[in-house]
Amino acid sequence: MKQTLLLFLSSILLLSCSDKQKKQTEETEQETTTSTTENSTTSGKTAVFKWDTELCANTGTYDSEKYTEEELKNTYDLWFSNSGGSLSTNSSPSSQAEIDKLSLSDLTAEYNEKKAFYNKKMISSPYWEKIKAEKLHELKDTYELTRIAIEAYSNPSVLLNNRFSKNCTEYTKALTSNDSILMLKTWNNLAEKQKKNNGSPEDFMKRHLEKYNSKDRVLNAKIELMTYGWWNCANAATFKINDDGTMAKEFAKLFIKVTSECDEP
């Protein structure tokens, strides 16, 4: 009787251990399957894109079925890396030697290279299409103004009858005339205006008088009137984008999640 009871209890214990092991195995297999499925789904639909701003290193998770890395990279460049209407070809010489090196062909080559950027794939949305169009407008205006500035050193008449010069009559009149006295007088008037906005007005006027009294004063007058007179006046008529921080916010909206590591300003 006692032996029979022991056998019965042993059987129950073995069955209990077997059931427990089976349950643990099933739970482990279920967890593994669920984890694998979730990872597969995540890697198939999201990806990570990294970008820098002035103070922050940013990492964003995005829906890779909506955007590509190339589109995000080019849109980031459109917003942050692209200098918009900036052209580096020299159009503000400081000497006759630099005037002789001015090049319309170099300017056009740089312009065409920068303009080609806008043919790249970017995020297609009304907002970013608008920004792209505005940036291209800004670039075209800068190119046109710079082309006029370069050409004016050999052909001053181009300063007349263009859409940028309409409010710059004082400077265009002096620069397109053959009256050196008028040019020098206009230069002096410009220097007086500049002196008022200069942190060291006495030092500024000292430098001005040195140039004014040199043997190259007429050339100096032309350069100063072109650079600080006509250019600053005409440049005010070019199209410019006002980046009030909206582009950064709109770019961040492209991501499911964004984390940033920032330095102290």
C-alpha positions as CSV (number, residue, x, y, z in Angstrom):
1,M,0.0,0.0,0.0
2,K,2.8,2.4,1.0
3,Q,4.8,1.5,-2.1
4,T,1.8,2.1,-4.3
5,L,1.2,5.6,-2.8
6,L,4.8,6.5,-3.4
7,L,4.6,5.5,-7.1
8,F,1.4,7.6,-7.5
9,L,3.0,10.7,-6.0
10,S,6.1,10.3,-8.1
11,S,4.0,10.1,-11.3
12,I,2.2,13.3,-10.3
13,L,5.5,15.1,-9.7
14,L,6.9,14.0,-13.0
15,L,3.8,15.2,-14.9
16,S,3.9,18.5,-13.1
17,C,7.6,19.1,-14.0
18,S,6.9,18.1,-17.6
19,D,4.0,20.5,-17.9
20,K,6.0,23.3,-16.3
21,Q,8.9,22.8,-18.7
22,K,6.5,22.7,-21.7
23,K,4.8,25.9,-20.6
24,Q,8.2,27.7,-20.2
25,T,9.3,26.5,-23.6
26,E,6.1,27.8,-25.2
27,E,6.4,31.1,-23.5
28,T,10.0,31.5,-24.6
29,E,9.1,30.6,-28.2
30,Q,6.2,33.1,-28.1
31,E,8.4,35.9,-26.7
32,T,11.1,35.2,-29.3
33,T,8.6,35.2,-32.2
34,T,7.0,38.5,-31.0
35,S,10.4,40.2,-30.6
36,T,11.5,39.0,-34.0
37,T,8.3,40.2,-35.6
38,E,8.5,43.7,-34.0
39,N,12.2,44.2,-34.9
40,S,11.4,43.1,-38.5
41,T,8.5,45.6,-38.7
42,T,10.6,48.4,-37.2
43,S,13.6,47.9,-39.4
44,G,11.3,47.7,-42.4
45,K,9.5,51.0,-41.8
46,T,11.8,53.3,-39.9
47,A,15.4,54.5,-40.2
48,V,17.7,57.1,-38.6
49,F,19.0,60.3,-40.0
50,K,21.6,62.5,-38.3
51,W,22.2,66.3,-38.8
52,D,24.0,69.2,-37.1
53,T,22.9,72.7,-36.4
54,E,24.9,75.5,-34.8
55,L,24.9,74.1,-31.3
56,C,23.3,70.7,-31.6
57,A,23.9,67.2,-32.9
58,N,20.5,65.8,-33.8
59,T,19.3,62.2,-34.4
60,G,15.8,61.6,-35.9
61,T,13.8,58.5,-36.5
62,Y,11.7,58.7,-39.7
63,D,9.3,56.6,-41.7
64,S,11.5,55.2,-44.5
65,E,8.4,54.4,-46.6
66,K,7.6,58.1,-46.7
67,Y,11.0,59.6,-47.2
68,T,14.5,58.5,-48.4
69,E,17.8,59.4,-46.8
70,E,18.7,61.3,-50.0
71,E,15.6,63.4,-49.8
72,L,16.2,64.3,-46.2
73,K,19.9,65.1,-46.8
74,N,19.0,67.4,-49.7
75,T,16.2,69.1,-47.8
76,Y,18.6,69.6,-44.9
77,D,21.1,71.2,-47.2
78,L,18.3,73.4,-48.7
79,W,17.5,74.6,-45.2
80,F,20.8,74.7,-43.4
81,S,23.9,74.0,-45.5
82,N,22.9,75.9,-48.7
83,S,23.9,79.5,-48.5
84,G,21.0,80.6,-50.7
85,G,21.9,83.8,-52.6
86,S,25.6,83.8,-51.6
87,L,28.1,83.7,-54.5
88,S,31.8,83.7,-53.8
89,T,33.1,85.1,-57.1
90,N,34.7,88.4,-56.4
91,S,32.7,91.4,-57.5
92,S,34.1,93.9,-55.0
93,P,37.7,94.6,-56.0
94,S,40.0,96.8,-53.9
95,S,42.6,97.6,-56.5
96,Q,43.2,97.9,-60.3
97,A,44.9,94.5,-60.2
98,E,41.7,92.9,-58.8
99,I,39.5,94.8,-61.3
100,D,41.6,93.2,-64.1
101,K,40.8,89.8,-62.7
102,L,37.1,90.2,-62.5
103,S,35.4,87.3,-64.5
104,L,31.9,87.0,-65.7
105,S,32.6,83.5,-66.9
106,D,33.7,82.4,-63.4
107,L,30.5,84.0,-62.0
108,T,28.3,82.2,-64.4
109,A,30.0,78.9,-63.8
110,E,29.5,79.2,-60.1
111,Y,25.9,80.2,-60.6
112,N,25.1,77.3,-62.8
113,E,26.8,74.9,-60.3
114,K,24.7,76.3,-57.4
115,K,21.5,76.3,-59.5
116,A,22.0,72.6,-60.3
117,F,21.5,71.8,-56.6
118,Y,17.8,72.6,-56.9
119,N,17.4,69.7,-59.3
120,K,18.2,67.2,-56.6
121,K,15.5,65.1,-55.0
122,M,14.0,66.7,-51.9
123,I,11.0,66.3,-49.6
124,S,7.9,66.9,-51.8
125,S,5.5,69.1,-49.8
126,P,3.9,72.5,-50.4
127,Y,6.2,74.1,-47.7
128,W,9.5,72.7,-49.0
129,E,8.6,73.4,-52.6
130,K,7.9,77.0,-51.6
131,I,11.3,77.3,-49.8
132,K,13.1,75.8,-52.8
133,A,11.4,78.3,-55.1
134,E,12.3,81.2,-52.8
135,K,15.9,80.1,-52.4
136,L,16.3,79.8,-56.2
137,H,14.7,83.3,-56.6
138,E,17.3,84.7,-54.1
139,L,20.1,83.0,-56.0
140,K,19.0,84.4,-59.4
141,D,18.7,87.9,-58.0
142,T,22.2,87.7,-56.5
143,Y,23.6,86.4,-59.7
144,E,22.0,89.2,-61.7
145,L,23.1,91.9,-59.3
146,T,26.7,90.5,-59.2
147,R,26.9,90.3,-63.0
148,I,26.0,94.0,-63.2
149,A,28.6,94.9,-60.6
150,I,31.3,93.1,-62.5
151,E,30.4,94.4,-65.9
152,A,30.1,98.0,-64.6
153,Y,33.9,98.3,-64.2
154,S,34.3,98.0,-67.9
155,N,30.9,99.3,-69.0
156,P,29.4,101.7,-66.4
157,S,26.2,102.2,-68.5
158,V,24.9,98.8,-67.2
159,L,24.2,100.6,-63.9
160,L,21.4,102.4,-65.6
161,N,18.0,101.1,-66.5
162,N,18.0,98.0,-64.4
163,R,15.5,97.0,-61.7
164,F,18.0,97.2,-58.9
165,S,19.3,100.8,-59.5
166,K,16.0,102.7,-59.4
167,N,16.6,104.1,-55.9
168,C,20.4,104.6,-56.4
169,T,20.4,107.6,-58.7
170,E,23.0,109.5,-56.7
171,Y,25.6,106.7,-57.2
172,T,24.7,105.7,-60.8
173,K,24.9,109.4,-61.9
174,A,28.4,109.8,-60.5
175,L,29.6,106.4,-61.7
176,T,28.3,106.8,-65.3
177,S,29.5,110.4,-65.8
178,N,32.9,111.4,-67.0
179,D,33.0,114.1,-64.3
180,S,35.7,113.2,-61.9
181,I,34.8,116.2,-59.6
182,L,31.2,114.9,-59.3
183,M,32.5,111.4,-58.5
184,L,34.9,112.7,-55.8
185,K,32.1,114.9,-54.3
186,T,29.7,111.9,-54.2
187,W,32.4,109.8,-52.6
188,N,32.9,112.5,-49.9
189,N,29.1,112.5,-49.2
190,L,29.1,108.7,-48.9
191,A,32.1,108.9,-46.4
192,E,30.1,111.3,-44.2
193,K,27.2,108.9,-44.1
194,Q,29.5,106.0,-43.3
195,K,31.3,107.9,-40.6
196,K,28.0,108.3,-38.7
197,N,27.6,104.6,-38.5
198,N,31.2,103.8,-37.7
199,G,32.4,102.8,-34.2
200,S,35.6,104.9,-34.7
201,P,34.6,107.8,-36.9
202,E,37.9,109.7,-36.5
203,D,39.9,106.7,-37.7
204,F,37.5,106.1,-40.5
205,M,37.8,109.6,-41.8
206,K,41.6,109.4,-41.5
207,R,41.6,106.3,-43.8
208,H,39.2,108.0,-46.2
209,L,41.4,111.1,-46.5
210,E,44.5,109.0,-47.1
211,K,42.7,107.4,-50.1
212,Y,41.2,110.7,-51.2
213,N,44.5,112.5,-51.3
214,S,46.4,109.7,-53.0
215,K,47.3,109.7,-56.7
216,D,44.7,107.0,-57.3
217,R,41.8,109.0,-55.8
218,V,39.6,108.7,-58.8
219,L,40.0,105.0,-58.9
220,N,39.5,104.8,-55.2
221,A,36.3,106.9,-55.6
222,K,35.0,104.5,-58.2
223,I,35.7,101.4,-56.1
224,E,34.2,102.9,-52.9
225,L,31.1,104.2,-54.7
226,M,30.6,100.8,-56.4
227,T,31.1,98.7,-53.2
228,Y,29.6,100.8,-50.4
229,G,27.4,103.1,-52.4
230,W,25.7,101.5,-55.4
231,W,26.0,97.8,-54.2
232,N,24.6,98.4,-50.8
233,C,21.8,100.5,-52.3
234,A,21.0,98.0,-55.1
235,N,21.3,95.0,-52.9
236,A,18.4,96.2,-50.9
237,A,16.2,95.6,-53.9
238,T,17.1,91.9,-54.2
239,F,14.8,89.1,-53.0
240,K,15.9,87.7,-49.6
241,I,14.5,84.9,-47.5
242,N,13.8,85.7,-43.8
243,D,14.6,82.6,-41.8
244,D,12.7,83.1,-38.6
245,G,13.3,79.5,-37.3
246,T,10.3,78.0,-39.1
247,M,12.5,75.9,-41.4
248,A,14.1,74.2,-38.4
249,K,10.7,73.4,-36.9
250,E,9.3,72.1,-40.2
251,F,12.4,69.9,-40.7
252,A,11.9,68.4,-37.3
253,K,8.3,67.6,-38.1
254,L,9.5,65.1,-40.8
255,F,10.6,62.8,-38.0
256,I,8.7,60.5,-35.6
257,K,11.2,61.2,-32.9
258,V,14.1,63.6,-32.5
259,T,16.9,63.6,-29.9
260,S,19.5,66.4,-29.6
261,E,22.8,66.8,-27.8
262,C,23.5,70.5,-27.5
263,D,26.5,72.6,-26.3
264,E,26.0,75.6,-24.1
265,P,25.5,78.8,-26.1
